[in-house]
Amino acid sequence: MVNESQRPAPSRAPPPSSGPSRSRRTVIPEEDATKLQFGDFAEGDALTPTDVHTLLIAARQAPGVPPPPDNKVYKSAFEYVTGFQNAGMDVVESMRTALNAQPGFLNKFEIAQIMYLRPERVEVAVALIPRSALSALVDPDECINGLGTDDGRGNRSLERYSQGDDSETRLQQMLDDVRGMARYGNRA
């Protein structure tokens, strides 16, 4: 026979608190670079390996700054950007200025990718640079044709410029300018 006085009491839920509810969480914006959704980094600049290398060197040389961390992650990141920087800072600045000359034509991510990859033709740029998400506001027929690639903030993929119109010509000229700057340095 079991003594009922020795049975454990059923667990009780904690009393409701007057503080904030745990079920109400701050909505964290989704991050997906292939959809041009950068979450907390949406307002930041997109950097090339040359930009990152320059920042790491400047941080090392700043007065009163402790030495760089002695860990594998920092060392491998520094080696990566050192190995993959493909232009001097003056050339990178010239490229960025040229690509930003037409505000709203390219977004920051596309500018950084074009500066680093330097595609020869618009078709190559479209193939190499990830396209944005298909917005729920976009007509599915347009998506099939590659025209409706807007993420709801006006950021569309480079496909929007591969339609054989004046925009494609402007983008091709920008690609040619970037490749020329990389090959011959700054514009005179």
C-alpha positions in Angstrom: 0.0 0.0 0.0 1.3 3.5 -0.9 1.3 6.2 1.6 -0.3 9.2 -0.1 1.4 11.6 2.2 4.7 10.6 0.6 3.7 11.2 -3.0 5.3 14.3 -4.6 2.9 17.2 -5.1 2.1 17.9 -8.7 4.2 20.6 -10.2 2.5 24.0 -10.4 3.1 26.6 -13.1 4.9 29.7 -11.8 2.6 32.6 -11.0 2.2 35.0 -13.9 4.7 37.9 -13.7 4.0 41.5 -14.4 7.2 41.7 -16.5 7.5 41.2 -20.3 6.1 38.1 -21.7 8.6 35.5 -23.1 6.4 34.9 -26.1 7.0 38.4 -27.4 10.3 38.5 -28.9 12.0 41.1 -31.0 11.7 40.2 -34.6 15.2 39.8 -36.0 15.4 40.6 -39.7 16.2 37.6 -41.8 19.7 37.6 -43.3 20.3 36.0 -46.8 22.8 37.6 -49.1 21.4 35.8 -52.1 18.2 37.7 -51.5 20.0 41.0 -50.7 18.7 40.8 -47.2 21.5 41.8 -44.8 19.6 42.1 -41.5 21.5 44.3 -39.1 24.1 45.0 -41.8 21.7 46.4 -44.4 22.8 50.0 -43.7 26.5 49.1 -43.7 28.9 49.2 -46.6 29.8 46.1 -48.6 33.6 45.7 -48.5 36.0 44.2 -50.9 39.0 42.1 -49.7 41.2 45.2 -50.3 38.9 47.3 -48.0 39.1 44.7 -45.3 42.9 44.3 -45.6 43.3 48.1 -45.4 41.1 48.2 -42.3 43.0 45.4 -40.6 46.4 47.1 -41.3 45.1 50.5 -40.1 43.8 48.8 -36.9 47.2 47.3 -36.2 49.0 50.6 -36.7 46.6 52.8 -34.7 48.2 54.3 -31.5 47.2 52.8 -28.2 45.6 49.7 -29.8 46.5 46.3 -28.4 48.3 43.9 -30.8 46.1 41.8 -33.0 44.6 38.6 -31.4 46.8 35.6 -31.6 44.2 33.1 -32.8 43.6 30.9 -35.8 40.4 32.7 -37.0 42.1 36.2 -37.1 45.2 34.8 -38.8 43.3 32.9 -41.4 41.0 35.9 -42.1 44.1 38.2 -42.5 45.8 35.6 -44.8 42.6 35.3 -46.9 42.2 39.1 -47.5 45.9 39.5 -48.1 45.8 36.7 -50.7 42.6 37.9 -52.4 43.0 41.6 -52.4 43.3 42.4 -56.1 43.8 46.2 -56.3 45.4 49.1 -54.5 43.2 51.2 -52.3 43.4 54.2 -54.7 42.1 52.0 -57.5 39.3 50.6 -55.3 38.3 54.2 -54.4 38.2 55.1 -58.0 36.1 52.1 -58.9 33.6 52.8 -56.1 33.3 56.4 -57.1 32.6 55.4 -60.7 30.0 52.8 -59.8 28.3 55.2 -57.4 28.2 58.0 -60.0 24.6 57.0 -60.8 22.8 56.8 -57.5 20.3 53.9 -57.3 21.5 52.2 -60.4 23.5 49.6 -58.4 23.2 48.6 -54.7 26.2 48.4 -52.3 26.4 44.7 -52.6 26.5 44.7 -56.4 29.1 47.5 -56.4 31.4 45.5 -54.1 30.9 42.3 -56.2 31.6 44.1 -59.5 34.7 45.7 -58.0 36.1 42.4 -56.9 34.9 40.1 -59.7 35.3 42.5 -62.6 33.0 40.7 -65.0 33.7 41.3 -68.7 30.0 41.3 -69.8 26.6 42.0 -68.4 25.6 38.3 -68.9 28.6 37.2 -66.8 27.8 39.7 -64.1 24.2 38.4 -64.0 25.5 34.8 -63.7 28.1 35.5 -61.0 26.3 38.0 -58.7 23.5 36.4 -56.6 20.0 37.7 -57.5 17.6 39.1 -55.1 14.5 37.3 -53.7 11.3 37.3 -55.6 9.0 39.6 -53.7 5.4 38.5 -53.0 4.4 41.7 -54.6 5.9 40.8 -58.0 3.8 39.3 -60.8 4.9 35.6 -61.3 4.9 36.1 -65.1 7.5 38.8 -64.6 9.6 36.5 -62.5 9.7 33.9 -65.2 11.0 36.6 -67.6 13.7 37.7 -65.1 12.2 41.1 -64.8 10.5 40.8 -61.4 13.4 40.4 -59.0 12.6 43.1 -56.5 13.0 42.4 -52.8 10.5 45.0 -51.7 13.1 47.7 -51.1 13.9 48.4 -54.7 16.9 46.2 -54.7 16.7 44.0 -57.8 19.2 41.7 -59.4 21.5 42.7 -62.2 19.1 40.7 -64.5 17.1 43.9 -64.7 19.9 45.3 -66.9 20.2 42.4 -69.3 17.2 43.2 -71.4 19.1 44.8 -74.3 18.1 48.4 -73.5 19.9 51.6 -72.5 20.3 50.3 -68.9 22.3 47.3 -70.2 24.5 49.6 -72.2 25.1 51.8 -69.1 26.0 48.7 -67.0 28.3 47.4 -69.7 30.1 50.8 -69.8 30.5 50.7 -66.0 31.9 47.1 -66.2 34.4 48.3 -68.9 35.4 51.3 -66.8 36.0 49.1 -63.8 38.1 46.6 -65.8 40.1 49.5 -67.3 40.8 51.0 -63.8 42.0 47.7 -62.5 44.2 47.2 -65.5 45.6 50.7 -65.9 45.1 52.3 -62.5 43.1 55.5 -61.8 41.6 57.6 -64.5 43.6 60.5 -65.7 
